[in-house]
Amino acid sequence: MFGIRFHGRGGQGVVTAAEMMAVAAFLDGSFAQAFPSFGSERMGAPVVSYCRISPDPIRTHDPVSSADAVVVQDATLLHELDLFRGLGVDGYLLINSARSAADLGLAELSDRMAPGHLVTLPASDLGLRYLGRPRANAALVAALAAMTHAVSHQAVKQAIRRRFPGPTGEANVAAAEAAVDALRMRQEAGTDA
């Protein structure tokens, strides 16, 4: 089973990101679940959403405490909350930021993780470029899929189009493709974070 935690703030599409990842997994023929964890917080309050992907039926429904991947949609949360609890050194960490891991104060964590497993990506900038708004979720889901191979790129694009039909979906797919291209270029250059 592959467990993912998405961290962000209310209104940033954290719940939608987990749902798109689960839909992509389902389209690939896997079992999947996605669910949020929040109370009656206001817009901008910290939000966590979870996704599980498995080739077998998923029987557990509790929050993902030991994550295989963590996605941080809002880098301002990095030093506010314990976002990395339960993430092993072989796990994946994707952070929405134009800054490097060292600039974010995560050099020590980056050194402990496997190469290519901690990546910063300016997903909000991609959203702004393709959508006219700094929406990062589609770009982050596509980048996470490319990093982990938990779901296929084709399934991610289908899931995005299902969630956002029409021109908005196509703009989100363009942002997702740009994110995968940016990730690939960073990996080829050896500058993951």
GUNU-42343 format. One record per residue (C-alpha): residue number from 1; x negated, y negated, z; residue in three letters. Coordinates in steps of 0.02 Angstrom, whole numbers, plus 50000, padded with zeros to 5 digits. Example, Ala and Ser with C-alpha at 12.3 -4.5 7.8 and 13.67 -1.06 7.14 Angstrom:
2
<site 1; <49385; 50225; 50390>; 'ALA'>
<site 2; <49316; 50053; 50357>; 'SER'>
This chain:
193
<site 1; <50000; 50000; 50000>; 'MET'>
<site 2; <49937; 49825; 49956>; 'PHE'>
<site 3; <49991; 49688; 50077>; 'GLY'>
<site 4; <49986; 49502; 50037>; 'ILE'>
<site 5; <50016; 49349; 50145>; 'ARG'>
<site 6; <50056; 49181; 50067>; 'PHE'>
<site 7; <50028; 49028; 50177>; 'HIS'>
<site 8; <50089; 48854; 50137>; 'GLY'>
<site 9; <50211; 48721; 50189>; 'ARG'>
<site 10; <50399; 48715; 50168>; 'GLY'>
<site 11; <50445; 48658; 49993>; 'GLY'>
<site 12; <50284; 48716; 49910>; 'GLN'>
<site 13; <50355; 48877; 49838>; 'GLY'>
<site 14; <50273; 49000; 49957>; 'VAL'>
<site 15; <50429; 49109; 49963>; 'VAL'>
<site 16; <50448; 49101; 49774>; 'THR'>
<site 17; <50266; 49154; 49750>; 'ALA'>
<site 18; <50291; 49312; 49853>; 'ALA'>
<site 19; <50453; 49349; 49761>; 'GLU'>
<site 20; <50369; 49329; 49590>; 'MET'>
<site 21; <50229; 49445; 49643>; 'MET'>
<site 22; <50356; 49576; 49700>; 'ALA'>
<site 23; <50455; 49561; 49538>; 'VAL'>
<site 24; <50294; 49582; 49438>; 'ALA'>
<site 25; <50253; 49739; 49536>; 'ALA'>
<site 26; <50428; 49806; 49506>; 'PHE'>
<site 27; <50410; 49771; 49319>; 'LEU'>
<site 28; <50247; 49869; 49322>; 'ASP'>
<site 29; <50340; 50018; 49397>; 'GLY'>
<site 30; <50285; 49998; 49578>; 'SER'>
<site 31; <50389; 49982; 49734>; 'PHE'>
<site 32; <50385; 49808; 49809>; 'ALA'>
<site 33; <50459; 49696; 49940>; 'GLN'>
<site 34; <50446; 49511; 49977>; 'ALA'>
<site 35; <50512; 49414; 50125>; 'PHE'>
<site 36; <50476; 49250; 50216>; 'PRO'>
<site 37; <50444; 49211; 50397>; 'SER'>
<site 38; <50510; 49044; 50450>; 'PHE'>
<site 39; <50641; 48973; 50565>; 'GLY'>
<site 40; <50734; 48811; 50547>; 'SER'>
<site 41; <50575; 48713; 50510>; 'GLU'>
<site 42; <50584; 48555; 50409>; 'ARG'>
<site 43; <50507; 48523; 50240>; 'MET'>
<site 44; <50318; 48520; 50260>; 'GLY'>
<site 45; <50310; 48637; 50410>; 'ALA'>
<site 46; <50196; 48791; 50395>; 'PRO'>
<site 47; <50280; 48939; 50309>; 'VAL'>
<site 48; <50220; 49117; 50283>; 'VAL'>
<site 49; <50288; 49238; 50154>; 'SER'>
<site 50; <50242; 49420; 50132>; 'TYR'>
<site 51; <50233; 49542; 49987>; 'CYS'>
<site 52; <50197; 49728; 49987>; 'ARG'>
<site 53; <50161; 49832; 49833>; 'ILE'>
<site 54; <50151; 50022; 49831>; 'SER'>
<site 55; <50166; 50168; 49712>; 'PRO'>
<site 56; <50276; 50250; 49845>; 'ASP'>
<site 57; <50434; 50190; 49931>; 'PRO'>
<site 58; <50399; 50060; 50065>; 'ILE'>
<site 59; <50474; 50104; 50232>; 'ARG'>
<site 60; <50401; 49967; 50341>; 'THR'>
<site 61; <50483; 49796; 50351>; 'HIS'>
<site 62; <50375; 49705; 50476>; 'ASP'>
<site 63; <50261; 49558; 50435>; 'PRO'>
<site 64; <50097; 49597; 50347>; 'VAL'>
<site 65; <49972; 49589; 50490>; 'SER'>
<site 66; <49827; 49680; 50405>; 'SER'>
<site 67; <49823; 49593; 50236>; 'ALA'>
<site 68; <49732; 49652; 50082>; 'ASP'>
<site 69; <49749; 49476; 50011>; 'ALA'>
<site 70; <49787; 49304; 50079>; 'VAL'>
<site 71; <49841; 49157; 49972>; 'VAL'>
<site 72; <49830; 48982; 50044>; 'VAL'>
<site 73; <49938; 48861; 49947>; 'GLN'>
<site 74; <49894; 48713; 50058>; 'ASP'>
<site 75; <49712; 48694; 50110>; 'ALA'>
<site 76; <49760; 48575; 50251>; 'THR'>
<site 77; <49816; 48731; 50346>; 'LEU'>
<site 78; <49641; 48808; 50343>; 'LEU'>
<site 79; <49587; 48742; 50512>; 'HIS'>
<site 80; <49761; 48724; 50590>; 'GLU'>
<site 81; <49811; 48907; 50594>; 'LEU'>
<site 82; <49725; 49076; 50601>; 'ASP'>
<site 83; <49758; 49115; 50418>; 'LEU'>
<site 84; <49626; 49251; 50403>; 'PHE'>
<site 85; <49678; 49366; 50545>; 'ARG'>
<site 86; <49690; 49544; 50486>; 'GLY'>
<site 87; <49595; 49508; 50324>; 'LEU'>
<site 88; <49446; 49623; 50309>; 'GLY'>
<site 89; <49282; 49582; 50221>; 'VAL'>
<site 90; <49342; 49686; 50073>; 'ASP'>
<site 91; <49504; 49586; 50062>; 'GLY'>
<site 92; <49542; 49444; 49943>; 'TYR'>
<site 93; <49562; 49260; 49986>; 'LEU'>
<site 94; <49630; 49135; 49860>; 'LEU'>
<site 95; <49638; 48952; 49910>; 'ILE'>
<site 96; <49725; 48813; 49815>; 'ASN'>
<site 97; <49587; 48682; 49813>; 'SER'>
<site 98; <49469; 48594; 49694>; 'ALA'>
<site 99; <49338; 48600; 49832>; 'ARG'>
<site 100; <49216; 48744; 49857>; 'SER'>
<site 101; <49224; 48863; 50004>; 'ALA'>
<site 102; <49071; 48777; 50078>; 'ALA'>
<site 103; <49154; 48606; 50061>; 'ASP'>
<site 104; <49307; 48677; 50151>; 'LEU'>
<site 105; <49198; 48739; 50295>; 'GLY'>
<site 106; <49212; 48921; 50243>; 'LEU'>
<site 107; <49032; 48957; 50190>; 'ALA'>
<site 108; <49007; 49087; 50328>; 'GLU'>
<site 109; <49168; 49177; 50281>; 'LEU'>
<site 110; <49119; 49171; 50098>; 'SER'>
<site 111; <48950; 49250; 50136>; 'ASP'>
<site 112; <49034; 49395; 50228>; 'ARG'>
<site 113; <49159; 49434; 50091>; 'MET'>
<site 114; <49124; 49536; 49934>; 'ALA'>
<site 115; <49076; 49435; 49779>; 'PRO'>
<site 116; <49230; 49371; 49690>; 'GLY'>
<site 117; <49343; 49401; 49839>; 'HIS'>
<site 118; <49350; 49221; 49901>; 'LEU'>
<site 119; <49402; 49101; 49765>; 'VAL'>
<site 120; <49455; 48919; 49768>; 'THR'>
<site 121; <49561; 48863; 49622>; 'LEU'>
<site 122; <49638; 48691; 49588>; 'PRO'>
<site 123; <49811; 48766; 49558>; 'ALA'>
<site 124; <49903; 48605; 49605>; 'SER'>
<site 125; <49803; 48513; 49472>; 'ASP'>
<site 126; <49856; 48645; 49344>; 'LEU'>
<site 127; <50037; 48625; 49397>; 'GLY'>
<site 128; <50023; 48437; 49376>; 'LEU'>
<site 129; <49946; 48458; 49204>; 'ARG'>
<site 130; <50074; 48584; 49138>; 'TYR'>
<site 131; <50230; 48545; 49240>; 'LEU'>
<site 132; <50209; 48362; 49280>; 'GLY'>
<site 133; <50217; 48409; 49466>; 'ARG'>
<site 134; <50086; 48486; 49581>; 'PRO'>
<site 135; <50173; 48656; 49590>; 'ARG'>
<site 136; <50041; 48789; 49622>; 'ALA'>
<site 137; <50137; 48951; 49648>; 'ASN'>
<site 138; <50140; 49022; 49469>; 'ALA'>
<site 139; <49955; 48983; 49443>; 'ALA'>
<site 140; <49910; 49063; 49609>; 'LEU'>
<site 141; <50012; 49220; 49577>; 'VAL'>
<site 142; <49928; 49242; 49407>; 'ALA'>
<site 143; <49754; 49211; 49480>; 'ALA'>
<site 144; <49787; 49334; 49622>; 'LEU'>
<site 145; <49843; 49466; 49497>; 'ALA'>
<site 146; <49684; 49438; 49396>; 'ALA'>
<site 147; <49575; 49450; 49553>; 'MET'>
<site 148; <49654; 49605; 49627>; 'THR'>
<site 149; <49734; 49696; 49479>; 'HIS'>
<site 150; <49880; 49732; 49597>; 'ALA'>
<site 151; <49998; 49688; 49453>; 'VAL'>
<site 152; <49972; 49659; 49268>; 'SER'>
<site 153; <49960; 49488; 49187>; 'HIS'>
<site 154; <50105; 49533; 49071>; 'GLN'>
<site 155; <50216; 49574; 49219>; 'ALA'>
<site 156; <50170; 49409; 49303>; 'VAL'>
<site 157; <50221; 49313; 49148>; 'LYS'>
<site 158; <50386; 49408; 49140>; 'GLN'>
<site 159; <50418; 49375; 49325>; 'ALA'>
<site 160; <50385; 49189; 49301>; 'ILE'>
<site 161; <50503; 49180; 49154>; 'ARG'>
<site 162; <50639; 49270; 49253>; 'ARG'>
<site 163; <50621; 49149; 49398>; 'ARG'>
<site 164; <50608; 48993; 49290>; 'PHE'>
<site 165; <50700; 49017; 49125>; 'PRO'>
<site 166; <50677; 48899; 48979>; 'GLY'>
<site 167; <50549; 48760; 48962>; 'PRO'>
<site 168; <50508; 48761; 49149>; 'THR'>
<site 169; <50462; 48945; 49137>; 'GLY'>
<site 170; <50353; 48916; 48985>; 'GLU'>
<site 171; <50264; 48773; 49073>; 'ALA'>
<site 172; <50235; 48886; 49224>; 'ASN'>
<site 173; <50169; 49024; 49110>; 'VAL'>
<site 174; <50049; 48898; 49032>; 'ALA'>
<site 175; <49988; 48849; 49206>; 'ALA'>
<site 176; <49969; 49033; 49250>; 'ALA'>
<site 177; <49868; 49069; 49093>; 'GLU'>
<site 178; <49758; 48917; 49127>; 'ALA'>
<site 179; <49729; 48983; 49305>; 'ALA'>
<site 180; <49673; 49153; 49239>; 'VAL'>
<site 181; <49559; 49068; 49113>; 'ASP'>
<site 182; <49484; 48958; 49250>; 'ALA'>
<site 183; <49458; 49110; 49361>; 'LEU'>
<site 184; <49374; 49205; 49219>; 'ARG'>
<site 185; <49258; 49058; 49180>; 'MET'>
<site 186; <49209; 49044; 49364>; 'ARG'>
<site 187; <49173; 49230; 49374>; 'GLN'>
<site 188; <49067; 49226; 49216>; 'GLU'>
<site 189; <48971; 49077; 49284>; 'ALA'>
<site 190; <48952; 49163; 49454>; 'GLY'>
<site 191; <49039; 49021; 49548>; 'THR'>
<site 192; <49188; 49107; 49628>; 'ASP'>
<site 193; <49205; 48987; 49771>; 'ALA'>
